[in-house]
Amino acid sequence: MKGAVAAGHPLTAQAGARILAEGGNAVDACIAAGFVSWVTESPLTGPGAGGFMLVHRARDHSDRILDFFVTIPGRGLRARAAQMEEVLVPFDRRTLQLFRIGGASCAVPGAVAGLGEAHRLFARLPWRKLIEPAIEVAREGVALNKQQAFLHSILDVALRARPLGREIYGHSRPLATGEWLYMRDLADTLEVLAAEGAHTFYRGALARAISTAVSAEGGRITEDDLASYRVIRRRPVRAAYRGHEFVSNPPPSAGGLLIAFALRVLDRLGSRARPGSAAAIATLAEVMREATTARGGTFTRELYRGGLSERLLADERIDEAAESARRSSRAAVVERAGVPSTTHISAVDAAGNAASLSASTGCGSGIIVPGTGIQLNNMLGEEDLSPGGRTAVAPGARLTSMMAPSVVLENGRPRLVVGSAGSVRLRAAITQIIVNVVGHGMSVREAISRPRVHLEGSQLLLEGGIEPAVAARLEELGYDVVRWRGRNLYFGGAAVVGLREDGSLEAAGDPRRGGAGVVVR
């Protein structure tokens, strides 16, 4: 086998597989797939996004996170930003969420810098070769599958908020299943990046165009903000679970740390309940409650102060959380949630290198830079991402994130490469997939397809497919159960590559997203 890749769209995964087949390593595959996702999954990601890549190198068993998430704009400016526009994003008829878009919501994007730095540090193939598949897809177009059409419909309030958005995503209505999306301006921008390198995004004509477009809409991204942007290398957070090692995104992001916390508590509880049973779901629900509780108080500020991982994952704190979970307090703990607008790519190559990439534009700001196809993020419009919980933050400060590109190691080798969309719900998605594979011995495809649960305040949300008798038993146990009719991207959109006991690879993309996995033989 030459490797495997999983992503949120078949063309995204196929681009990574093509690079593996041509001799690229896991990072090459992730970069090429990441560029293609800018087209195939453009409501979720693009050059205006921020994100993270976790890289595991087989030769020295090292793990590094590249943090290229968004930063606060406004270098050299004194005036305040304009008001953001409020929009409602519908997941279904019952579930609406409020978000803020417009120029004032745009943070400084890091996606281009991140892919460039990953190439410089870890890749094998030429930069241009990794961008060529995305240029092809952007020019030739992509037909929307059912899942992508659904994403276009729920994010329509941002995608077609401005005339440029309507030119790309439909003049009178959102694009529907089977209709074609073309991004020729983005193809031209990709050509520039292929010829001149990632740095050209942050200086010169592109940077000037981005700053001008945002300023015209009341935003604060300056050319100085872009020129000053830097990728940060971080040491990942680690936690033991069932004889394996979970490795993920560290502070100042929250997701990886909270998943590590949940896995350690589950390990301490040692539950052997049948997967999908009321007992197993109740245990998951109480561990979710403990993780949400841990996120309260001064947690967000502590993400920026250092030492939080050691304190939260200390044995005494895990013992305390496990005992609390056993008592099942049923206390309602609420946390703000965002749109499941992340996309994730997982890759492993023949040498055992692994790359795990998560990126997001939020729900999108509605701002598209004229002539470039660059849609900017709305991360400043998501209150949950405010760094340190402070009201006044200096330009250049990193926002926090729930994104958690992860690897699960067994004896130093990647047993799972995993990540997910889903805002706060991605923690539950990733945790349940790891429990299903490592704890219950499921295949990657079975683990990613099983119905999920999520504790939201006082409500225990059950995805369609959970047995009615199980739901009834959970109600008897005192849970306020909300039954969903079917599978829904509200519960996350994961992409997973796994290593089987016989040494072969398996890969799967989330059916909630129309995802795909490809094994390259």
Solvent accessible surface area in square Angstrom, and as a share of the most:
residue,aa,sasa,rsa
1,M,89,0.40
2,K,95,0.40
3,G,0,0.00
4,A,0,0.00
5,V,0,0.00
6,A,0,0.00
7,A,0,0.00
8,G,8,0.07
9,H,9,0.04
10,P,45,0.29
11,L,61,0.30
12,T,0,0.00
13,A,0,0.00
14,Q,92,0.41
15,A,7,0.06
16,G,0,0.00
17,A,9,0.07
18,R,92,0.33
19,I,1,0.01
20,L,2,0.01
21,A,47,0.36
22,E,83,0.37
23,G,33,0.32
24,G,5,0.05
25,N,14,0.07
26,A,0,0.00
27,V,4,0.02
28,D,0,0.00
29,A,0,0.00
30,C,0,0.00
31,I,0,0.00
32,A,0,0.00
33,A,0,0.00
34,G,3,0.03
35,F,0,0.00
36,V,1,0.00
37,S,2,0.01
38,W,7,0.02
39,V,0,0.00
40,T,5,0.03
41,E,0,0.00
42,S,3,0.02
43,P,0,0.00
44,L,0,0.00
45,T,4,0.03
46,G,3,0.03
47,P,3,0.02
48,G,0,0.00
49,A,0,0.00
50,G,0,0.00
51,G,0,0.00
52,F,2,0.01
53,M,0,0.00
54,L,0,0.00
55,V,4,0.02
56,H,1,0.01
57,R,69,0.25
58,A,27,0.21
59,R,195,0.71
60,D,69,0.36
61,H,108,0.48
62,S,33,0.21
63,D,2,0.01
64,R,80,0.29
65,I,0,0.00
66,L,0,0.00
67,D,2,0.01
68,F,1,0.00
69,F,2,0.01
70,V,0,0.00
71,T,8,0.05
72,I,26,0.13
73,P,5,0.03
74,G,1,0.01
75,R,82,0.30
76,G,84,0.80
77,L,78,0.39
78,R,240,0.88
79,A,78,0.61
80,R,229,0.84
81,A,41,0.32
82,A,55,0.42
83,Q,169,0.75
84,M,59,0.26
85,E,72,0.32
86,E,107,0.48
87,V,24,0.14
88,L,93,0.47
89,V,0,0.00
90,P,47,0.29
91,F,3,0.01
92,D,43,0.23
93,R,245,0.89
94,R,145,0.53
95,T,25,0.15
96,L,99,0.49
97,Q,29,0.13
98,L,84,0.42
99,F,8,0.03
100,R,60,0.22
101,I,1,0.01
102,G,3,0.03
103,G,2,0.02
104,A,6,0.05
105,S,0,0.00
106,C,1,0.00
107,A,0,0.00
108,V,1,0.00
109,P,0,0.00
110,G,0,0.00
111,A,3,0.02
112,V,0,0.00
113,A,18,0.14
114,G,0,0.00
115,L,4,0.02
116,G,14,0.14
117,E,36,0.16
118,A,0,0.00
119,H,42,0.19
120,R,154,0.56
121,L,48,0.24
122,F,34,0.14
123,A,27,0.21
124,R,149,0.54
125,L,26,0.13
126,P,85,0.54
127,W,32,0.11
128,R,96,0.35
129,K,69,0.29
130,L,0,0.00
131,I,0,0.00
132,E,59,0.26
133,P,4,0.03
134,A,0,0.00
135,I,14,0.07
136,E,73,0.33
137,V,24,0.14
138,A,0,0.00
139,R,91,0.33
140,E,122,0.55
141,G,8,0.08
142,V,6,0.04
143,A,38,0.30
144,L,7,0.03
145,N,39,0.20
146,K,151,0.64
147,Q,54,0.24
148,Q,3,0.01
149,A,10,0.08
150,F,71,0.30
151,L,0,0.00
152,H,3,0.02
153,S,52,0.34
154,I,6,0.03
155,L,0,0.00
156,D,29,0.15
157,V,59,0.34
158,A,0,0.00
159,L,3,0.01
160,R,37,0.13
161,A,31,0.24
162,R,42,0.15
163,P,87,0.54
164,L,54,0.27
165,G,0,0.00
166,R,82,0.30
167,E,110,0.49
168,I,37,0.19
169,Y,2,0.01
170,G,12,0.12
171,H,139,0.62
172,S,104,0.67
173,R,120,0.44
174,P,38,0.24
175,L,27,0.13
176,A,45,0.35
177,T,82,0.48
178,G,44,0.42
179,E,53,0.24
180,W,129,0.45
181,L,2,0.01
182,Y,86,0.33
183,M,10,0.05
184,R,134,0.49
185,D,64,0.33
186,L,1,0.01
187,A,0,0.00
188,D,67,0.35
189,T,5,0.03
190,L,0,0.00
191,E,55,0.25
192,V,56,0.32
193,L,0,0.00
194,A,9,0.07
195,A,80,0.62
196,E,96,0.43
197,G,16,0.15
198,A,16,0.13
199,H,114,0.51
200,T,16,0.09
201,F,0,0.00
202,Y,10,0.04
203,R,117,0.43
204,G,38,0.36
205,A,74,0.58
206,L,20,0.10
207,A,1,0.01
208,R,125,0.46
209,A,33,0.26
210,I,0,0.00
211,S,16,0.11
212,T,86,0.50
213,A,13,0.10
214,V,0,0.00
215,S,70,0.45
216,A,87,0.67
217,E,67,0.30
218,G,25,0.24
219,G,10,0.09
220,R,51,0.19
221,I,3,0.01
222,T,19,0.11
223,E,75,0.34
224,D,76,0.39
225,D,5,0.03
226,L,1,0.00
227,A,29,0.23
228,S,36,0.23
229,Y,15,0.06
230,R,138,0.50
231,V,32,0.18
232,I,61,0.31
233,R,139,0.51
234,R,50,0.18
235,R,179,0.65
236,P,16,0.10
237,V,8,0.05
238,R,96,0.35
239,A,8,0.06
240,A,62,0.48
241,Y,5,0.02
242,R,54,0.20
243,G,78,0.75
244,H,28,0.12
245,E,60,0.27
246,F,1,0.00
247,V,0,0.00
248,S,0,0.00
249,N,1,0.00
250,P,10,0.07
251,P,28,0.18
252,P,13,0.08
253,S,3,0.02
254,A,3,0.03
255,G,0,0.00
256,G,0,0.00
257,L,0,0.00
258,L,0,0.00
259,I,1,0.00
260,A,0,0.00
261,F,0,0.00
262,A,8,0.06
263,L,0,0.00
264,R,41,0.15
265,V,0,0.00
266,L,16,0.08
267,D,50,0.26
268,R,86,0.31
269,L,35,0.18
270,G,34,0.32
271,S,38,0.24
272,R,184,0.67
273,A,27,0.21
274,R,142,0.52
275,P,36,0.23
276,G,27,0.26
277,S,15,0.10
278,A,12,0.10
279,A,58,0.45
280,A,14,0.11
281,I,7,0.04
282,A,16,0.13
283,T,29,0.17
284,L,24,0.12
285,A,0,0.00
286,E,6,0.03
287,V,2,0.01
288,M,24,0.11
289,R,10,0.03
290,E,17,0.07
291,A,3,0.02
292,T,12,0.07
293,T,68,0.39
294,A,13,0.10
295,R,33,0.12
296,G,40,0.39
297,G,83,0.80
298,T,59,0.34
299,F,6,0.03
300,T,39,0.22
301,R,97,0.36
302,E,36,0.16
303,L,8,0.04
304,Y,66,0.25
305,R,165,0.60
306,G,49,0.47
307,G,33,0.32
308,L,12,0.06
309,S,22,0.14
310,E,121,0.54
311,R,119,0.44
312,L,12,0.06
313,L,22,0.11
314,A,31,0.24
315,D,77,0.40
316,E,130,0.58
317,R,58,0.21
318,I,0,0.00
319,D,66,0.34
320,E,106,0.48
321,A,0,0.00
322,A,1,0.00
323,E,78,0.35
324,S,23,0.15
325,A,6,0.05
326,R,132,0.48
327,R,159,0.58
328,S,35,0.23
329,S,74,0.48
330,R,77,0.28
331,A,52,0.40
332,A,60,0.47
333,V,43,0.25
334,V,120,0.69
335,E,33,0.15
336,R,141,0.52
337,A,29,0.22
338,G,6,0.06
339,V,7,0.04
340,P,0,0.00
341,S,4,0.02
342,T,9,0.05
343,T,5,0.03
344,H,3,0.01
345,I,2,0.01
346,S,0,0.00
347,A,0,0.00
348,V,8,0.05
349,D,9,0.05
350,A,76,0.59
351,A,69,0.53
352,G,20,0.19
353,N,29,0.15
354,A,0,0.00
355,A,0,0.00
356,S,0,0.00
357,L,7,0.03
358,S,0,0.00
359,A,9,0.07
360,S,6,0.04
361,T,1,0.00
362,G,2,0.02
363,C,0,0.00
364,G,0,0.00
365,S,0,0.00
366,G,2,0.02
367,I,5,0.02
368,I,13,0.06
369,V,0,0.00
370,P,83,0.52
371,G,55,0.53
372,T,11,0.06
373,G,6,0.06
374,I,0,0.00
375,Q,14,0.06
376,L,0,0.00
377,N,0,0.00
378,N,0,0.00
379,M,6,0.03
380,L,45,0.22
381,G,3,0.02
382,E,24,0.11
383,E,95,0.43
384,D,29,0.15
385,L,18,0.09
386,S,38,0.25
387,P,3,0.02
388,G,1,0.01
389,G,47,0.46
390,R,115,0.42
391,T,147,0.86
392,A,87,0.67
393,V,36,0.20
394,A,71,0.55
395,P,51,0.32
396,G,30,0.29
397,A,25,0.19
398,R,25,0.09
399,L,4,0.02
400,T,6,0.03
401,S,5,0.03
402,M,15,0.07
403,M,6,0.03
404,A,0,0.00
405,P,0,0.00
406,S,0,0.00
407,V,0,0.00
408,V,2,0.01
409,L,10,0.05
410,E,66,0.29
411,N,143,0.73
412,G,25,0.24
413,R,132,0.48
414,P,10,0.06
415,R,35,0.13
416,L,1,0.00
417,V,1,0.00
418,V,0,0.00
419,G,0,0.00
420,S,0,0.00
421,A,0,0.00
422,G,0,0.00
423,S,19,0.12
424,V,3,0.02
425,R,2,0.01
426,L,2,0.01
427,R,19,0.07
428,A,9,0.07
429,A,0,0.00
430,I,0,0.00
431,T,8,0.05
432,Q,12,0.05
433,I,0,0.00
434,I,1,0.00
435,V,18,0.10
436,N,17,0.09
437,V,2,0.01
438,V,23,0.13
439,G,19,0.18
440,H,63,0.28
441,G,63,0.61
442,M,17,0.08
443,S,50,0.32
444,V,1,0.00
445,R,144,0.52
446,E,82,0.37
447,A,1,0.01
448,I,1,0.01
449,S,34,0.22
450,R,70,0.26
451,P,43,0.27
452,R,5,0.02
453,V,4,0.02
454,H,12,0.05
455,L,16,0.08
456,E,57,0.26
457,G,8,0.08
458,S,63,0.41
459,Q,73,0.33
460,L,0,0.00
461,L,8,0.04
462,L,4,0.02
463,E,2,0.01
464,G,11,0.11
465,G,70,0.67
466,I,28,0.14
467,E,92,0.41
468,P,110,0.69
469,A,73,0.56
470,V,9,0.05
471,A,3,0.02
472,A,42,0.33
473,R,116,0.42
474,L,0,0.00
475,E,74,0.33
476,E,126,0.56
477,L,60,0.30
478,G,50,0.49
479,Y,13,0.05
480,D,71,0.37
481,V,16,0.09
482,V,31,0.18
483,R,115,0.42
484,W,21,0.07
485,R,246,0.90
486,G,32,0.31
487,R,124,0.45
488,N,24,0.12
489,L,4,0.02
490,Y,3,0.01
491,F,4,0.02
492,G,0,0.00
493,G,5,0.05
494,A,2,0.02
495,A,1,0.01
496,V,0,0.00
497,V,1,0.00
498,G,2,0.02
499,L,24,0.12
500,R,105,0.38
501,E,182,0.82
502,D,117,0.61
503,G,37,0.36
504,S,22,0.14
505,L,11,0.06
506,E,15,0.07
507,A,7,0.06
508,A,0,0.00
509,G,7,0.07
510,D,0,0.00
511,P,40,0.25
512,R,13,0.05
513,R,4,0.02
514,G,12,0.11
515,G,18,0.17
516,A,22,0.17
517,G,24,0.23
518,V,42,0.24
519,V,36,0.21
520,V,15,0.09
521,R,195,0.71
